[in-house]
Amino acid sequence: MAQILVVEDNADVNALLVETLTAEGHEVRGVRDGLAARAALAGAPVDLVVLDLMLPYVDGSVLLTEIRRHSSVPVLVLSARDAVVTKVDLLRLGADDYVTKPFDLTEVATRIEVLLRRAHPATDDRSLAHGDLTLDPASARATIAGRPVALTATELRILRLLLESPDTVRSRPSIYEAVWEEPFVGDDAAVKTHLSNLRAKLRDAAPDSDPIETVWGLGYRLRRVLTRS
Protein backbone atom coordinates (compact mmCIF):
# COMPACT_ATOMS: atom_id res chain seq x y z
CA MET A 1 0.00 0.00 0.00
CA ALA A 2 1.31 3.44 -0.96
CA GLN A 3 0.50 6.90 0.36
CA ILE A 4 -0.69 8.89 -2.67
CA LEU A 5 -1.55 12.58 -2.94
CA VAL A 6 -3.94 13.55 -5.76
CA VAL A 7 -3.83 17.24 -6.71
CA GLU A 8 -6.67 17.96 -9.15
CA ASP A 9 -9.03 20.94 -9.10
CA ASN A 10 -11.94 19.26 -10.90
CA ALA A 11 -14.10 17.74 -8.16
CA ASP A 12 -15.41 14.85 -10.27
CA VAL A 13 -11.99 13.89 -11.66
CA ASN A 14 -10.45 14.20 -8.19
CA ALA A 15 -13.10 11.91 -6.69
CA LEU A 16 -12.70 9.35 -9.49
CA LEU A 17 -8.93 9.23 -9.04
CA VAL A 18 -9.21 8.89 -5.27
CA GLU A 19 -11.84 6.16 -5.60
CA THR A 20 -9.89 4.25 -8.25
CA LEU A 21 -6.56 4.35 -6.42
CA THR A 22 -8.20 3.50 -3.08
CA ALA A 23 -9.77 0.44 -4.73
CA GLU A 24 -6.24 -0.54 -5.83
CA GLY A 25 -5.31 -0.75 -2.14
CA HIS A 26 -3.60 2.61 -1.64
CA GLU A 27 -4.18 5.26 0.98
CA VAL A 28 -5.16 8.32 -1.02
CA ARG A 29 -5.72 11.96 -0.15
CA GLY A 30 -7.25 14.38 -2.64
CA VAL A 31 -6.78 18.17 -2.65
CA ARG A 32 -8.04 20.68 -5.21
CA ASP A 33 -5.71 23.68 -5.23
CA GLY A 34 -2.04 24.54 -5.05
CA LEU A 35 -2.09 25.93 -1.52
CA ALA A 36 -3.76 22.80 -0.16
CA ALA A 37 -1.19 20.72 -2.02
CA ARG A 38 1.66 22.68 -0.43
CA ALA A 39 0.17 22.08 3.01
CA ALA A 40 -0.28 18.37 2.34
CA LEU A 41 3.28 17.98 1.04
CA ALA A 42 4.63 19.78 4.10
CA GLY A 43 2.80 17.30 6.33
CA ALA A 44 3.01 13.51 6.27
CA PRO A 45 5.38 12.06 3.62
CA VAL A 46 3.85 10.55 0.48
CA ASP A 47 5.05 7.83 -1.88
CA LEU A 48 3.66 9.39 -5.07
CA VAL A 49 1.99 12.57 -6.28
CA VAL A 50 -0.61 12.80 -9.05
CA LEU A 51 -0.39 16.44 -10.11
CA ASP A 52 -2.66 18.47 -12.37
CA LEU A 53 -0.95 21.44 -14.00
CA MET A 54 -3.75 23.99 -14.06
CA LEU A 55 -4.55 24.65 -10.40
CA PRO A 56 -5.99 27.57 -8.44
CA TYR A 57 -3.61 29.75 -6.38
CA VAL A 58 -0.37 27.90 -7.25
CA ASP A 59 0.29 26.47 -10.71
CA GLY A 60 1.15 22.78 -10.94
CA SER A 61 4.45 23.49 -12.70
CA VAL A 62 5.48 25.70 -9.77
CA LEU A 63 4.58 22.93 -7.33
CA LEU A 64 6.59 20.42 -9.36
CA THR A 65 9.65 22.68 -9.21
CA GLU A 66 9.19 23.08 -5.45
CA ILE A 67 8.87 19.32 -4.96
CA ARG A 68 12.08 18.66 -6.88
CA ARG A 69 14.06 21.06 -4.70
CA HIS A 70 13.88 18.66 -1.76
CA SER A 71 12.32 15.36 -2.83
CA SER A 72 12.67 12.55 -5.37
CA VAL A 73 9.09 11.33 -4.82
CA PRO A 74 7.59 10.06 -8.11
CA VAL A 75 5.30 12.61 -9.76
CA LEU A 76 2.72 11.71 -12.41
CA VAL A 77 1.53 14.87 -14.17
CA LEU A 78 -1.95 15.28 -15.63
CA SER A 79 -1.71 17.56 -18.66
CA ALA A 80 -4.54 18.97 -20.79
CA ARG A 81 -4.10 18.58 -24.54
CA ASP A 82 -4.09 22.37 -25.00
CA ALA A 83 -1.60 23.06 -22.19
CA VAL A 84 1.21 25.43 -23.14
CA VAL A 85 3.75 23.34 -21.24
CA THR A 86 5.03 20.50 -23.44
CA LYS A 87 5.90 17.00 -22.32
CA VAL A 88 9.62 17.79 -22.65
CA ASP A 89 9.13 20.83 -20.40
CA LEU A 90 7.41 18.60 -17.84
CA LEU A 91 10.23 16.07 -17.87
CA ARG A 92 12.84 18.81 -17.54
CA LEU A 93 10.95 20.18 -14.54
CA GLY A 94 11.22 16.75 -12.93
CA ALA A 95 8.03 14.86 -13.79
CA ASP A 96 8.53 11.10 -13.86
CA ASP A 97 5.63 10.46 -16.22
CA TYR A 98 2.60 12.23 -17.63
CA VAL A 99 -0.90 11.42 -18.86
CA THR A 100 -2.82 13.64 -21.25
CA LYS A 101 -6.42 14.57 -20.48
CA PRO A 102 -8.92 13.13 -21.09
CA PHE A 103 -7.37 9.93 -19.75
CA ASP A 104 -8.33 6.35 -19.07
CA LEU A 105 -8.43 5.52 -15.35
CA THR A 106 -6.97 2.08 -15.95
CA GLU A 107 -3.97 3.62 -17.72
CA VAL A 108 -3.43 6.05 -14.84
CA ALA A 109 -3.57 3.23 -12.28
CA THR A 110 -1.14 1.13 -14.34
CA ARG A 111 1.35 3.97 -14.74
CA ILE A 112 1.20 4.63 -11.01
CA GLU A 113 1.98 0.99 -10.23
CA VAL A 114 4.98 1.15 -12.58
CA LEU A 115 6.25 4.34 -10.93
CA LEU A 116 5.91 2.79 -7.49
CA ARG A 117 7.81 -0.32 -8.57
CA ARG A 118 10.54 1.83 -10.06
CA ALA A 119 10.81 3.85 -6.86
CA HIS A 120 10.93 0.74 -4.64
CA PRO A 121 12.52 -2.07 -6.67
CA ALA A 122 12.36 -5.56 -5.20
CA THR A 123 15.57 -6.69 -6.92
CA ASP A 124 19.12 -7.00 -5.63
CA ASP A 125 19.97 -3.87 -3.62
CA ARG A 126 23.75 -4.21 -3.51
CA SER A 127 25.67 -0.97 -3.93
CA LEU A 128 27.04 -0.24 -7.40
CA ALA A 129 30.16 1.71 -8.29
CA HIS A 130 32.07 2.79 -11.39
CA GLY A 131 35.07 5.01 -10.87
CA ASP A 132 34.02 7.82 -8.53
CA LEU A 133 30.31 7.24 -9.25
CA THR A 134 28.36 5.20 -6.69
CA LEU A 135 24.73 4.22 -6.17
CA ASP A 136 23.12 2.60 -3.14
CA PRO A 137 19.74 1.34 -4.43
CA ALA A 138 18.49 0.48 -0.94
CA SER A 139 18.72 4.09 0.24
CA ALA A 140 18.30 5.66 -3.24
CA ARG A 141 21.50 7.67 -2.72
CA ALA A 142 23.94 8.51 -5.47
CA THR A 143 27.34 10.16 -5.13
CA ILE A 144 30.05 11.29 -7.49
CA ALA A 145 33.54 12.19 -6.29
CA GLY A 146 32.16 11.84 -2.77
CA ARG A 147 29.46 14.44 -3.35
CA PRO A 148 25.76 13.53 -3.03
CA VAL A 149 23.56 13.95 -6.11
CA ALA A 150 19.81 14.43 -5.68
CA LEU A 151 18.09 12.37 -8.37
CA THR A 152 14.48 11.61 -9.22
CA ALA A 153 13.21 8.02 -9.13
CA THR A 154 13.46 7.79 -12.92
CA GLU A 155 16.99 9.21 -13.00
CA LEU A 156 18.00 6.68 -10.34
CA ARG A 157 16.62 3.85 -12.45
CA ILE A 158 18.53 5.00 -15.51
CA LEU A 159 21.75 5.36 -13.53
CA ARG A 160 21.30 1.92 -12.02
CA LEU A 161 20.74 0.41 -15.47
CA LEU A 162 24.00 1.92 -16.72
CA LEU A 163 25.95 0.93 -13.60
CA GLU A 164 24.78 -2.68 -13.77
CA SER A 165 26.57 -3.09 -17.12
CA PRO A 166 28.90 -0.10 -17.59
CA ASP A 167 30.52 -1.39 -20.79
CA THR A 168 27.20 -2.08 -22.52
CA VAL A 169 25.83 0.50 -24.95
CA ARG A 170 22.18 1.09 -24.09
CA SER A 171 19.97 2.31 -26.91
CA ARG A 172 17.13 4.70 -26.15
CA PRO A 173 14.47 2.04 -26.89
CA SER A 174 16.17 -0.45 -24.55
CA ILE A 175 16.45 2.17 -21.80
CA TYR A 176 12.80 3.09 -22.21
CA GLU A 177 11.60 -0.51 -22.03
CA ALA A 178 13.77 -1.32 -19.01
CA VAL A 179 12.92 1.82 -17.04
CA TRP A 180 9.32 2.51 -18.06
CA GLU A 181 8.46 -1.21 -18.25
CA GLU A 182 6.41 -0.88 -21.41
CA PRO A 183 7.06 -1.34 -25.14
CA PHE A 184 8.89 1.46 -26.93
CA VAL A 185 6.65 3.01 -29.58
CA GLY A 186 9.05 5.45 -31.22
CA ASP A 187 8.97 8.55 -28.98
CA ASP A 188 12.35 8.87 -27.26
CA ALA A 189 11.82 12.37 -25.79
CA ALA A 190 11.40 11.00 -22.27
CA VAL A 191 14.68 9.08 -22.41
CA LYS A 192 16.62 11.99 -23.89
CA THR A 193 15.25 14.49 -21.38
CA HIS A 194 15.79 12.33 -18.28
CA LEU A 195 19.32 11.45 -19.44
CA SER A 196 20.06 15.13 -20.07
CA ASN A 197 18.83 15.98 -16.55
CA LEU A 198 20.89 13.14 -15.04
CA ARG A 199 24.09 14.18 -16.84
CA ALA A 200 23.60 17.83 -15.87
CA LYS A 201 23.22 16.92 -12.20
CA LEU A 202 26.34 14.75 -12.25
CA ARG A 203 28.34 17.53 -13.92
CA ASP A 204 27.03 20.10 -11.43
CA ALA A 205 28.19 17.91 -8.54
CA ALA A 206 31.57 17.12 -10.11
CA PRO A 207 32.43 19.58 -12.92
CA ASP A 208 35.56 17.64 -13.91
CA SER A 209 33.63 14.42 -14.38
CA ASP A 210 31.17 13.45 -17.12
CA PRO A 211 30.69 9.71 -16.57
CA ILE A 212 27.95 9.08 -19.15
CA GLU A 213 29.00 9.18 -22.77
CA THR A 214 26.93 9.21 -25.95
CA VAL A 215 27.84 6.57 -28.51
CA TRP A 216 26.58 8.31 -31.62
CA GLY A 217 23.97 6.36 -33.51
CA LEU A 218 23.81 3.67 -30.84
CA GLY A 219 23.00 4.99 -27.37
CA TYR A 220 24.71 5.57 -24.02
CA ARG A 221 27.19 3.87 -21.71
CA LEU A 222 29.52 4.79 -18.87
CA ARG A 223 32.94 6.11 -19.78
CA ARG A 224 35.85 3.74 -19.28
CA VAL A 225 37.61 4.26 -15.98
CA LEU A 226 41.28 4.95 -16.52
CA THR A 227 43.58 3.23 -14.06
CA ARG A 228 46.96 4.54 -13.10
CA SER A 229 49.92 2.29 -13.86
Backbone bond lengths (Angstrom), bond angles and torsions (degrees), N, CA, C in turn:
res aa  C-N    CA-C-N  psi(-1)  N-CA   C-N-CA  omega(-1)  CA-C   N-CA-C  phi
1 M - - - 1.469 - - 1.520 110.01 -
2 A 1.327 116.69 133.30 1.457 121.62 -179.94 1.525 110.46 -112.93
3 Q 1.327 114.98 153.30 1.462 121.50 173.83 1.530 107.37 -91.90
4 I 1.319 116.75 115.05 1.462 121.61 -174.44 1.520 110.44 -119.81
5 L 1.325 115.99 135.07 1.463 122.11 175.20 1.526 108.08 -108.32
6 V 1.331 116.41 123.21 1.457 122.59 176.84 1.524 108.21 -103.98
7 V 1.330 116.34 121.59 1.462 122.09 -179.83 1.527 107.02 -116.18
8 E 1.314 116.74 100.86 1.464 122.91 -175.16 1.524 108.61 -151.31
9 D 1.344 116.91 124.73 1.464 119.31 -173.40 1.518 113.66 -78.82
10 N 1.330 118.39 -23.55 1.464 120.30 178.26 1.520 109.66 -74.64
11 A 1.324 116.57 119.90 1.469 121.45 -173.62 1.526 111.91 -60.21
12 D 1.333 117.08 -42.95 1.464 120.19 -177.30 1.529 110.99 -68.04
13 V 1.342 116.99 -44.38 1.460 120.49 179.77 1.522 110.14 -65.72
14 N 1.327 116.70 -40.79 1.456 121.12 178.09 1.529 110.40 -58.68
15 A 1.336 115.99 -48.39 1.464 120.52 -178.37 1.524 111.39 -63.39
16 L 1.339 116.97 -39.78 1.465 120.35 179.16 1.523 111.43 -64.29
17 L 1.338 116.69 -42.75 1.458 120.15 178.75 1.521 111.47 -64.20
18 V 1.330 116.29 -44.72 1.465 120.10 179.53 1.521 110.39 -62.12
19 E 1.325 116.17 -44.40 1.473 120.25 -179.42 1.527 111.41 -64.27
20 T 1.332 116.54 -44.12 1.463 120.86 -178.11 1.524 111.66 -64.57
21 L 1.325 116.54 -46.41 1.464 120.41 -177.47 1.528 112.01 -72.43
22 T 1.330 116.78 -31.52 1.468 120.12 174.22 1.522 110.49 -64.72
23 A 1.344 115.91 -40.92 1.471 120.59 178.62 1.523 111.26 -64.97
24 E 1.347 116.94 -23.64 1.465 121.31 176.97 1.528 111.61 -79.98
25 G 1.328 116.94 -2.34 1.457 121.02 176.17 1.512 115.51 99.99
26 H 1.335 117.44 9.71 1.458 120.81 -179.07 1.524 111.22 -96.25
27 E 1.323 114.49 159.57 1.463 120.25 173.10 1.524 106.94 -96.68
28 V 1.327 116.88 115.94 1.455 121.37 -167.38 1.530 110.22 -122.84
29 R 1.337 114.25 135.65 1.452 120.72 172.55 1.515 108.81 -119.88
30 G 1.342 117.47 133.73 1.449 121.19 179.13 1.516 111.74 -112.11
31 V 1.329 116.70 133.08 1.472 122.10 173.99 1.521 107.30 -128.96
32 R 1.359 116.06 160.84 1.467 118.67 -168.95 1.528 114.38 -124.20
33 D 1.316 118.74 9.89 1.464 119.35 174.65 1.525 109.73 -152.16
34 G 1.329 114.87 167.47 1.452 119.71 -175.04 1.506 114.68 -66.41
35 L 1.325 117.31 -35.56 1.465 119.91 179.67 1.522 111.21 -67.40
36 A 1.346 116.10 -41.79 1.467 119.84 177.20 1.525 110.76 -64.24
37 A 1.335 115.90 -35.68 1.468 119.52 178.07 1.518 110.43 -65.54
38 R 1.331 117.17 -43.05 1.469 120.33 177.35 1.522 110.72 -57.42
39 A 1.328 116.02 -45.59 1.464 120.03 -179.07 1.520 111.16 -63.07
40 A 1.336 116.06 -41.63 1.469 119.93 -179.52 1.521 110.88 -65.93
41 L 1.324 117.11 -40.94 1.469 120.83 -179.31 1.523 112.16 -69.52
42 A 1.337 116.05 -26.85 1.461 119.91 177.85 1.527 111.78 -79.96
43 G 1.330 116.38 -11.24 1.463 120.87 -179.37 1.513 111.71 -91.97
44 A 1.335 115.95 -127.18 1.465 120.87 -177.68 1.522 110.50 -65.18
45 P 1.337 118.44 141.64 1.472 120.95 179.17 1.523 111.32 -64.64
46 V 1.331 116.17 150.67 1.458 121.96 177.74 1.522 109.08 -122.56
47 D 1.338 114.79 159.34 1.462 120.42 -179.96 1.518 112.42 -95.14
48 L 1.340 117.29 -17.74 1.460 120.95 -178.92 1.516 109.16 -163.88
49 V 1.339 115.12 146.59 1.468 121.17 177.75 1.520 108.90 -121.09
50 V 1.333 116.17 129.32 1.464 122.38 169.51 1.521 105.49 -100.86
51 L 1.329 117.25 116.70 1.459 121.54 -167.06 1.521 112.46 -124.94
52 D 1.327 115.77 116.52 1.459 120.97 171.13 1.528 108.71 -76.76
53 L 1.321 117.59 149.01 1.458 119.85 -178.83 1.527 112.80 -83.20
54 M 1.319 116.69 -41.99 1.458 120.25 -172.79 1.526 109.21 -94.14
55 L 1.343 114.92 96.27 1.460 121.86 -174.33 1.522 110.64 -123.21
56 P 1.333 117.64 151.37 1.461 119.82 172.35 1.527 111.20 -68.58
57 Y 1.322 116.01 148.86 1.470 125.67 171.68 1.536 113.79 75.28
58 V 1.331 117.46 -53.75 1.463 120.77 179.28 1.529 108.17 -133.77
59 D 1.323 116.58 121.97 1.459 121.20 -177.93 1.531 111.02 -64.53
60 G 1.335 115.11 147.77 1.459 119.57 -178.98 1.513 113.71 -61.43
61 S 1.337 117.77 -34.13 1.464 120.16 179.02 1.528 111.01 -66.83
62 V 1.334 116.58 -33.48 1.463 120.55 176.04 1.524 109.91 -67.29
63 L 1.330 116.67 -43.30 1.462 120.63 178.02 1.530 110.98 -61.49
64 L 1.331 116.41 -41.44 1.460 119.92 179.73 1.523 110.58 -60.83
65 T 1.330 116.68 -43.85 1.466 120.54 177.75 1.524 110.79 -61.36
66 E 1.332 117.01 -41.91 1.462 120.97 179.22 1.523 111.35 -64.49
67 I 1.331 116.63 -41.22 1.465 120.50 179.25 1.525 110.15 -60.52
68 R 1.325 116.45 -43.44 1.458 120.41 -175.24 1.526 113.12 -72.28
69 R 1.311 118.35 -13.38 1.461 119.81 176.43 1.521 111.98 -69.32
70 H 1.317 117.48 -24.70 1.474 119.16 -173.24 1.521 113.73 -140.04
71 S 1.332 118.93 2.57 1.461 118.62 -174.98 1.525 111.08 -147.27
72 S 1.338 115.63 148.71 1.459 121.63 174.24 1.523 111.02 -107.63
73 V 1.333 117.47 16.82 1.464 121.35 -179.34 1.526 109.48 -56.14
74 P 1.337 118.41 136.17 1.471 119.84 178.47 1.526 111.31 -60.84
75 V 1.332 115.56 137.52 1.462 121.59 178.92 1.526 109.11 -126.57
76 L 1.331 115.59 121.19 1.462 122.44 173.84 1.523 107.40 -102.19
77 V 1.323 116.94 117.41 1.462 121.29 -176.64 1.527 109.98 -93.17
78 L 1.330 115.16 138.80 1.461 122.31 172.13 1.523 107.21 -101.35
79 S 1.324 117.05 120.08 1.458 120.82 -173.46 1.521 110.32 -125.07
80 A 1.328 117.20 127.63 1.462 121.57 175.71 1.523 109.66 -69.99
81 R 1.313 116.79 149.24 1.458 121.24 -177.62 1.523 112.17 -59.31
82 D 1.339 117.58 -30.83 1.457 120.46 -176.98 1.529 112.43 -97.20
83 A 1.340 117.14 14.12 1.461 119.83 -179.62 1.523 110.00 -66.42
84 V 1.324 116.19 142.47 1.459 121.24 179.69 1.524 110.48 -69.42
85 V 1.321 116.43 -35.87 1.461 120.81 -179.46 1.529 109.49 -70.38
86 T 1.321 117.41 127.68 1.459 121.12 -179.60 1.522 110.74 -87.83
87 K 1.326 115.52 168.80 1.462 119.05 -179.93 1.526 111.16 -63.37
88 V 1.332 117.96 -34.83 1.465 120.04 177.83 1.527 109.95 -65.67
89 D 1.335 116.90 -40.43 1.466 120.26 176.26 1.526 110.50 -58.56
90 L 1.336 115.87 -43.31 1.469 120.41 -178.93 1.522 110.63 -62.17
91 L 1.311 116.71 -44.36 1.458 120.45 -179.28 1.518 110.79 -65.91
92 R 1.327 116.99 -39.12 1.462 119.80 178.22 1.515 111.39 -66.22
93 L 1.331 117.33 -32.03 1.459 120.37 177.13 1.523 111.87 -72.36
94 G 1.329 116.99 -17.70 1.462 119.50 176.86 1.510 115.56 119.40
95 A 1.343 118.06 8.09 1.465 119.28 176.13 1.523 109.60 -66.83
96 D 1.332 116.19 141.96 1.459 120.12 177.34 1.520 111.76 -86.51
97 D 1.314 116.21 -29.54 1.460 120.89 179.32 1.527 107.30 -161.36
98 Y 1.316 116.66 168.48 1.454 120.04 179.15 1.525 109.24 -147.74
99 V 1.327 114.96 154.20 1.459 122.26 175.07 1.521 107.05 -131.50
100 T 1.318 116.29 134.39 1.454 120.91 -178.81 1.529 110.65 -89.44
101 K 1.324 115.61 134.85 1.461 120.74 175.77 1.525 109.89 -79.47
102 P 1.351 117.47 146.77 1.464 127.20 -7.65 1.525 110.39 -71.81
103 F 1.329 116.63 147.63 1.457 120.37 -174.18 1.518 110.97 -123.15
104 D 1.319 114.12 163.75 1.462 121.78 175.84 1.522 108.59 -93.00
105 L 1.320 117.35 128.78 1.464 120.95 -176.37 1.522 112.02 -61.74
106 T 1.325 116.60 -34.80 1.462 119.21 178.58 1.521 110.94 -64.52
107 E 1.342 116.91 -39.49 1.460 120.34 178.19 1.523 110.58 -64.04
108 V 1.336 116.60 -42.90 1.466 119.83 178.91 1.523 110.30 -60.21
109 A 1.334 117.09 -47.28 1.462 120.98 -179.16 1.522 111.04 -61.47
110 T 1.334 117.20 -39.43 1.462 121.15 179.78 1.522 111.31 -66.70
111 R 1.327 116.52 -43.90 1.468 119.70 179.63 1.529 111.03 -64.24
112 I 1.317 116.61 -35.66 1.460 120.41 177.86 1.525 110.66 -65.09
113 E 1.324 116.93 -43.24 1.469 119.59 178.40 1.526 111.07 -61.49
114 V 1.338 117.08 -39.06 1.466 120.69 178.10 1.521 110.36 -64.61
115 L 1.331 117.26 -44.26 1.465 120.70 179.29 1.521 111.23 -61.96
116 L 1.318 117.11 -40.29 1.461 120.58 179.51 1.522 111.11 -66.75
117 R 1.326 117.29 -39.31 1.471 120.01 177.14 1.516 110.38 -65.43
118 R 1.322 116.75 -40.16 1.456 119.90 179.14 1.523 111.50 -64.94
119 A 1.326 116.18 -36.48 1.465 119.59 -178.65 1.524 112.32 -75.19
120 H 1.342 116.48 -26.91 1.467 120.89 -177.77 1.523 109.28 -132.21
121 P 1.317 118.06 69.33 1.464 120.82 -177.02 1.519 111.61 -65.06
122 A 1.334 115.03 144.67 1.465 120.81 -179.58 1.522 111.72 -98.65
123 T 1.324 117.21 13.77 1.458 121.06 -177.60 1.526 110.58 -91.08
124 D 1.313 115.51 -172.85 1.461 122.42 -178.28 1.529 110.00 -56.68
125 D 1.333 117.05 126.69 1.452 121.91 -175.75 1.523 112.94 -106.42
126 R 1.337 117.72 25.74 1.450 119.60 177.42 1.525 110.37 -67.66
127 S 1.319 115.72 146.45 1.464 120.51 179.28 1.522 110.08 -65.21
128 L 1.326 115.57 147.30 1.456 122.73 -179.64 1.517 108.76 -120.44
129 A 1.332 116.27 145.98 1.463 119.91 -179.62 1.519 109.59 -147.68
130 H 1.336 114.48 148.60 1.464 121.62 175.23 1.518 106.27 -152.51
131 G 1.336 115.82 108.21 1.456 118.62 -173.74 1.522 110.14 62.41
132 D 1.340 116.55 -128.91 1.467 120.06 -179.99 1.519 112.42 -95.17
133 L 1.340 116.62 14.45 1.460 122.32 178.82 1.513 109.28 -103.36
134 T 1.332 117.63 125.54 1.466 121.55 -179.74 1.521 110.52 -131.28
135 L 1.321 115.20 153.35 1.464 122.00 176.62 1.511 109.17 -142.88
136 D 1.319 116.36 127.62 1.460 122.65 173.59 1.518 107.17 -107.84
137 P 1.345 118.91 98.03 1.463 120.87 -176.73 1.526 113.52 -59.76
138 A 1.327 117.02 -33.44 1.468 119.53 -176.68 1.524 111.78 -62.93
139 S 1.319 116.88 -38.32 1.465 120.71 -179.52 1.524 112.70 -102.39
140 A 1.349 116.58 -2.04 1.472 122.14 -178.93 1.526 110.83 56.89
141 R 1.347 116.44 42.11 1.457 121.13 179.38 1.529 109.66 -115.87
142 A 1.321 114.12 131.44 1.455 120.48 176.43 1.518 109.15 -119.33
143 T 1.330 115.98 145.17 1.464 120.73 176.10 1.516 108.84 -137.04
144 I 1.322 115.61 153.96 1.447 121.77 171.71 1.521 107.60 -140.27
145 A 1.323 115.38 128.23 1.466 121.97 -175.45 1.528 110.91 54.17
146 G 1.338 115.63 34.68 1.455 120.85 178.83 1.511 115.09 80.75
147 R 1.331 116.91 -0.55 1.468 120.23 -177.87 1.520 109.78 -102.60
148 P 1.343 118.26 133.38 1.463 120.51 178.78 1.524 112.21 -68.30
149 V 1.319 116.02 145.77 1.465 121.93 178.55 1.526 107.91 -125.59
150 A 1.320 116.63 120.56 1.470 121.30 -179.53 1.522 109.22 -82.31
151 L 1.323 116.34 113.12 1.457 121.63 -177.40 1.521 111.17 -119.62
152 T 1.331 115.75 152.32 1.456 120.42 173.95 1.530 108.85 -76.36
153 A 1.333 115.97 169.43 1.463 120.12 179.63 1.523 111.20 -60.06
154 T 1.321 117.08 -39.53 1.465 120.32 -179.98 1.519 111.21 -68.88
155 E 1.319 117.49 -42.37 1.463 120.92 177.54 1.527 110.99 -61.69
156 L 1.321 116.83 -38.55 1.461 120.73 177.48 1.522 111.16 -63.50
157 R 1.326 116.73 -39.57 1.463 120.18 179.26 1.526 111.39 -65.19
158 I 1.332 115.61 -41.81 1.462 119.13 178.82 1.525 110.35 -64.67
159 L 1.331 116.73 -45.09 1.460 119.74 179.20 1.515 111.34 -61.78
160 R 1.305 116.93 -41.05 1.466 119.94 178.94 1.526 110.74 -62.59
161 L 1.329 116.73 -42.37 1.459 121.09 179.55 1.525 110.75 -58.88
162 L 1.321 116.76 -43.38 1.464 120.75 179.48 1.529 111.53 -68.99
163 L 1.328 117.16 -39.96 1.459 120.81 -178.74 1.524 112.31 -68.89
164 E 1.317 117.20 -30.14 1.466 120.08 -178.97 1.530 111.89 -67.15
165 S 1.322 117.44 -26.47 1.472 120.78 176.48 1.521 108.30 -146.43
166 P 1.338 116.70 76.27 1.472 121.07 -170.96 1.523 115.13 -62.88
167 D 1.326 118.26 -24.21 1.464 120.50 -179.08 1.528 112.94 -90.34
168 T 1.322 116.85 -5.33 1.460 121.25 -178.51 1.524 110.85 -87.16
169 V 1.323 116.54 132.20 1.467 120.84 174.53 1.517 108.31 -81.97
170 R 1.326 115.25 121.27 1.464 121.51 -178.92 1.526 109.61 -101.53
171 S 1.319 116.32 118.61 1.461 119.69 177.04 1.534 109.44 -74.77
172 R 1.317 115.69 161.31 1.469 118.84 178.26 1.523 111.86 -60.69
173 P 1.354 119.44 -44.01 1.470 118.11 176.96 1.527 113.11 -59.28
174 S 1.341 117.44 -40.77 1.469 119.38 -178.49 1.528 110.75 -68.58
175 I 1.333 117.04 -37.09 1.472 119.91 176.23 1.512 109.97 -63.95
176 Y 1.319 116.60 -45.25 1.467 120.28 -179.42 1.532 111.08 -58.93
177 E 1.319 116.36 -47.95 1.467 119.31 -176.36 1.523 111.95 -67.74
178 A 1.327 117.82 -33.84 1.461 120.96 179.22 1.521 111.96 -74.14
179 V 1.329 117.34 -38.69 1.460 121.16 -174.24 1.519 111.98 -88.47
180 W 1.333 116.81 -43.47 1.469 119.94 -178.04 1.523 112.29 -87.40
181 E 1.319 117.11 -12.84 1.466 123.42 176.47 1.521 112.17 57.77
182 E 1.332 115.52 43.24 1.452 121.44 174.66 1.516 108.16 -152.99
183 P 1.344 117.55 159.22 1.466 119.72 -177.14 1.530 112.02 -62.67
184 F 1.323 115.43 142.68 1.462 121.09 175.92 1.518 108.61 -78.14
185 V 1.341 116.53 130.81 1.465 120.18 -176.23 1.530 112.11 -117.78
186 G 1.329 117.35 17.06 1.449 119.79 172.11 1.509 116.68 107.65
187 D 1.333 119.24 -9.09 1.466 121.42 179.74 1.525 108.32 -102.75
188 D 1.355 116.24 106.88 1.460 119.57 -175.90 1.527 112.73 -100.83
189 A 1.340 117.95 15.12 1.469 120.96 -177.90 1.525 111.39 -60.67
190 A 1.329 116.97 -39.50 1.465 120.08 -178.38 1.520 110.68 -62.98
191 V 1.340 116.83 -45.02 1.457 120.39 -179.76 1.522 110.58 -63.41
192 K 1.326 116.83 -48.13 1.465 120.51 -178.31 1.523 111.62 -60.48
193 T 1.331 116.38 -42.11 1.464 119.48 -176.57 1.517 111.39 -70.32
194 H 1.335 117.86 -45.02 1.464 120.04 179.81 1.528 110.95 -65.27
195 L 1.318 117.40 -38.17 1.468 120.17 177.21 1.525 111.00 -66.37
196 S 1.329 116.65 -39.82 1.466 120.00 176.94 1.525 110.66 -61.89
197 N 1.340 116.98 -43.28 1.471 120.76 177.70 1.526 110.88 -62.49
198 L 1.334 116.42 -44.36 1.464 121.22 -179.32 1.529 110.85 -61.29
199 R 1.330 117.25 -47.33 1.463 120.50 -178.71 1.526 111.25 -64.50
200 A 1.335 116.54 -38.32 1.469 119.88 179.33 1.522 110.95 -64.12
201 K 1.334 117.05 -40.50 1.466 120.04 -179.99 1.531 111.28 -67.20
202 L 1.317 116.42 -39.47 1.470 119.60 178.09 1.522 110.59 -65.50
203 R 1.325 117.56 -40.91 1.467 120.45 178.87 1.524 111.30 -68.18
204 D 1.332 117.05 -36.58 1.468 119.89 178.16 1.526 110.60 -63.05
205 A 1.341 116.18 -38.97 1.465 120.06 -178.45 1.520 111.55 -74.78
206 A 1.321 116.56 -34.47 1.471 120.87 -178.90 1.525 108.37 -139.79
207 P 1.326 117.62 86.28 1.477 121.56 -174.06 1.516 114.53 -56.58
208 D 1.317 118.36 -26.98 1.464 120.81 -179.17 1.525 113.10 -85.94
209 S 1.318 116.20 0.85 1.459 119.90 -176.48 1.528 110.01 -123.11
210 D 1.311 116.00 136.24 1.467 122.32 175.54 1.524 106.88 -138.93
211 P 1.345 117.10 78.53 1.462 120.15 -166.53 1.522 115.84 -71.55
212 I 1.317 118.43 -18.27 1.467 120.55 -179.03 1.521 108.82 -100.63
213 E 1.315 116.18 126.58 1.457 119.21 179.46 1.523 110.67 -115.32
214 T 1.318 115.55 149.80 1.458 122.27 175.26 1.519 108.66 -91.82
215 V 1.317 116.01 126.89 1.459 121.64 173.18 1.519 105.83 -99.93
216 W 1.320 116.12 100.79 1.456 121.26 -168.65 1.521 112.59 -55.78
217 G 1.318 114.31 129.10 1.453 121.09 179.67 1.505 114.57 84.28
218 L 1.342 116.75 -8.25 1.460 120.48 -177.18 1.525 113.40 -120.63
219 G 1.343 117.31 -51.15 1.456 118.52 -177.31 1.512 112.29 156.80
220 Y 1.342 116.60 -135.89 1.458 122.12 -173.41 1.527 110.12 -136.69
221 R 1.327 114.92 151.95 1.460 121.62 171.99 1.531 107.52 -156.23
222 L 1.314 116.11 172.34 1.456 120.33 175.67 1.526 109.95 -82.81
223 R 1.329 115.12 142.84 1.461 118.92 178.86 1.525 110.25 -65.33
224 R 1.310 115.57 148.77 1.469 120.97 178.41 1.524 109.30 -65.82
225 V 1.314 115.16 135.70 1.465 120.41 178.15 1.508 108.51 -84.70
226 L 1.323 115.15 122.47 1.458 120.39 179.67 1.514 110.00 -83.79
227 T 1.295 116.44 128.72 1.479 120.77 178.33 1.515 109.78 -102.86
228 R 1.311 113.57 144.49 1.473 119.49 179.54 1.521 109.77 -82.22
229 S 1.319 115.32 135.78 1.478 119.97 178.96 1.514 110.39 -83.14
